[in-house]
Amino acid sequence: MNSLSLKRDKNIIKLIVGLGNVGEKYSHTRHNAGFLFIDYLVHFYLKSKGFDSETQENKSYKSYNFQNLDIVCIKPSLMMNRSGEALMEYIKYKDYSLSEILVVHDDLDIALGKYKLQISKSPKLHNGISSVERILADKEFYRLRIGVENRKGVPIPGLSYVLKKFNDEELGQLDLVFNDFLCNEISIN
């Protein structure tokens, strides 16, 4: 069976969780970088390689199951600060180890156009990650920290800034980041 593997240390990722806020009001905002990553992965990267997903939606999450890759991507349908609840709703009857989970989220500590793949490291304050850590009762899972910092010295509070929409140029930079990560950090076996 095919799978997605992190090239860095040969761990097999089986569940990718993109964090974001639901609703049109939050569409394409910096805080929704995790949702944007899932959209890119599902609709552009995997489908372009001929992989199709079985989509399921309920009150807590939307999932994309790529059975032929042994991977599931989910987008919580609850607000960011309840992301852990949505994750728990999905995994409560499943058996994932922490090393099989990748959580993708925005990060104001990293410049737009950059990313970091790390275990147990997060921004100083991120309610979505805090919720996931609380539900999993552990911090030892993979995080793809997508840089969204692009204020260029303009004094905008972080909370206000992450709820602003990306402009077209910034969305183009995000696509490059997503593609770079998928081509350089992940392999399809």
C-alpha positions as CSV (number, residue, x, y, z in Angstrom):
1,M,0.0,0.0,0.0
2,N,1.2,3.5,-0.7
3,S,1.8,6.0,2.1
4,L,3.1,9.5,2.7
5,S,6.4,9.6,4.5
6,L,8.4,12.4,6.0
7,K,11.8,12.3,4.3
8,R,13.6,13.7,7.4
9,D,13.3,10.6,9.6
10,K,11.2,8.0,7.7
11,N,8.2,8.4,9.8
12,I,4.9,7.6,8.1
13,I,2.3,10.3,8.4
14,K,-1.3,8.9,8.4
15,L,-3.3,11.9,9.6
16,I,-2.8,15.5,8.5
17,V,-4.9,18.1,10.4
18,G,-5.1,21.6,9.0
19,L,-6.1,24.3,11.6
20,G,-8.3,27.2,10.8
21,N,-11.6,28.9,11.5
22,V,-14.8,27.9,9.7
23,G,-17.0,30.3,7.7
24,E,-16.7,32.7,4.8
25,K,-15.6,35.5,7.1
26,Y,-12.4,33.7,7.8
27,S,-11.7,32.3,4.3
28,H,-8.2,33.1,3.1
29,T,-7.2,34.7,6.4
30,R,-3.7,34.2,7.9
31,H,-5.2,32.1,10.7
32,N,-6.5,29.7,8.1
33,A,-3.1,28.7,6.7
34,G,-3.7,25.2,7.9
35,F,-7.0,25.0,5.9
36,L,-5.3,26.4,2.9
37,F,-2.6,23.8,3.1
38,I,-5.2,21.0,3.2
39,D,-6.9,22.5,0.2
40,Y,-3.6,22.7,-1.7
41,L,-2.6,19.1,-0.7
42,V,-6.0,17.6,-1.5
43,H,-7.0,19.5,-4.6
44,F,-3.8,20.3,-6.3
45,Y,-1.0,18.0,-5.2
46,L,-2.6,14.6,-4.7
47,K,-5.3,14.9,-7.3
48,S,-2.7,16.0,-9.9
49,K,-0.9,12.7,-9.1
50,G,-4.1,10.7,-9.7
51,F,-5.1,10.1,-6.1
52,D,-8.8,10.5,-5.3
53,S,-10.3,10.9,-1.8
54,E,-13.5,9.8,-0.1
55,T,-14.9,12.9,1.6
56,Q,-16.9,12.8,4.8
57,E,-18.4,15.7,6.7
58,N,-20.0,15.9,10.1
59,K,-20.5,18.6,12.7
60,S,-16.9,18.5,14.0
61,Y,-14.8,18.0,10.9
62,K,-14.5,17.4,7.2
63,S,-12.2,14.5,6.2
64,Y,-10.5,13.5,3.0
65,N,-9.6,9.8,3.1
66,F,-7.0,8.7,0.5
67,Q,-7.3,4.9,1.0
68,N,-4.7,4.2,-1.7
69,L,-2.2,6.3,0.2
70,D,-3.3,5.2,3.7
71,I,-3.7,8.9,4.7
72,V,-6.5,11.1,6.0
73,C,-6.6,14.9,5.9
74,I,-9.0,16.7,8.2
75,K,-10.2,20.2,8.6
76,P,-12.0,20.9,11.9
77,S,-15.5,22.4,11.5
78,L,-15.3,24.0,15.0
79,M,-13.6,27.3,15.7
80,M,-9.8,27.4,16.1
81,N,-9.8,27.2,19.9
82,R,-11.8,24.0,19.7
83,S,-9.6,22.2,17.1
84,G,-8.6,19.6,19.6
85,E,-12.3,18.6,20.2
86,A,-12.7,18.0,16.4
87,L,-9.5,16.0,16.3
88,M,-10.7,13.9,19.2
89,E,-14.0,13.3,17.5
90,Y,-12.2,11.9,14.5
91,I,-9.6,9.8,16.3
92,K,-11.6,8.5,19.3
93,Y,-12.2,5.1,17.5
94,K,-8.9,5.1,15.6
95,D,-5.4,4.1,16.7
96,Y,-2.9,6.7,15.7
97,S,0.5,7.1,17.3
98,L,1.6,10.7,17.8
99,S,4.4,10.2,15.3
100,E,1.7,9.6,12.6
101,I,0.0,12.9,13.1
102,L,1.0,16.2,11.4
103,V,-0.8,19.4,12.5
104,V,-0.5,22.3,10.1
105,H,-1.0,25.8,11.4
106,D,-0.2,29.5,10.9
107,D,2.7,31.0,12.8
108,L,3.4,34.7,13.5
109,D,6.9,33.8,14.7
110,I,7.9,32.9,11.1
111,A,8.1,35.2,8.1
112,L,5.7,34.7,5.2
113,G,7.3,32.5,2.6
114,K,9.0,30.3,5.3
115,Y,8.0,27.2,7.2
116,K,9.3,24.9,9.9
117,L,8.6,21.2,10.4
118,Q,9.1,20.4,14.1
119,I,8.0,18.1,16.9
120,S,6.6,19.7,20.0
121,K,7.5,23.3,19.1
122,S,4.9,25.9,18.5
123,P,4.4,29.7,18.5
124,K,4.3,31.4,21.9
125,L,0.5,31.6,21.8
126,H,-1.7,29.6,19.4
127,N,-5.2,28.6,20.7
128,G,-5.6,25.9,18.1
129,I,-2.4,24.2,19.0
130,S,-3.1,24.6,22.7
131,S,-6.5,22.9,22.2
132,V,-4.8,20.0,20.3
133,E,-2.1,19.5,23.0
134,R,-4.7,19.6,25.7
135,I,-6.9,16.9,24.0
136,L,-4.0,14.7,23.1
137,A,-2.5,15.2,26.6
138,D,0.9,15.4,24.8
139,K,3.0,17.7,22.7
140,E,5.1,15.1,20.8
141,F,3.4,15.3,17.4
142,Y,4.6,16.8,14.2
143,R,3.8,20.4,13.4
144,L,4.1,22.2,10.1
145,R,4.5,25.8,11.2
146,I,3.5,28.0,8.2
147,G,5.0,31.5,8.4
148,V,2.4,34.3,8.0
149,E,4.3,37.3,9.4
150,N,4.4,40.1,6.8
151,R,3.5,43.3,8.7
152,K,6.7,45.0,7.5
153,G,6.9,47.2,10.6
154,V,3.2,48.2,10.6
155,P,2.0,48.1,14.3
156,I,-1.0,45.7,14.0
157,P,-1.7,43.5,17.1
158,G,-1.2,39.8,16.3
159,L,-4.8,38.7,16.9
160,S,-6.1,41.4,14.5
161,Y,-3.4,40.6,12.0
162,V,-4.0,36.8,11.8
163,L,-7.7,37.5,11.1
164,K,-6.9,39.7,8.0
165,K,-7.1,38.1,4.6
166,F,-4.0,37.3,2.5
167,N,-3.7,39.4,-0.7
168,D,-3.1,37.7,-4.0
169,E,0.7,38.0,-3.9
170,E,0.8,36.5,-0.4
171,L,-1.4,33.6,-1.5
172,G,1.1,33.0,-4.3
173,Q,3.9,32.9,-1.7
174,L,1.9,30.4,0.3
175,D,1.4,28.1,-2.7
176,L,5.2,28.2,-3.2
177,V,5.7,27.2,0.5
178,F,3.2,24.4,0.3
179,N,4.8,23.1,-2.9
180,D,8.3,23.3,-1.4
181,F,7.2,21.4,1.7
182,L,5.5,18.7,-0.3
183,C,8.3,18.2,-2.8
184,N,11.2,18.4,-0.3
185,E,9.9,17.0,3.0
186,I,7.2,14.5,2.0
187,S,7.6,11.5,-0.3
188,I,4.9,9.2,-1.6
189,N,6.0,5.6,-1.2
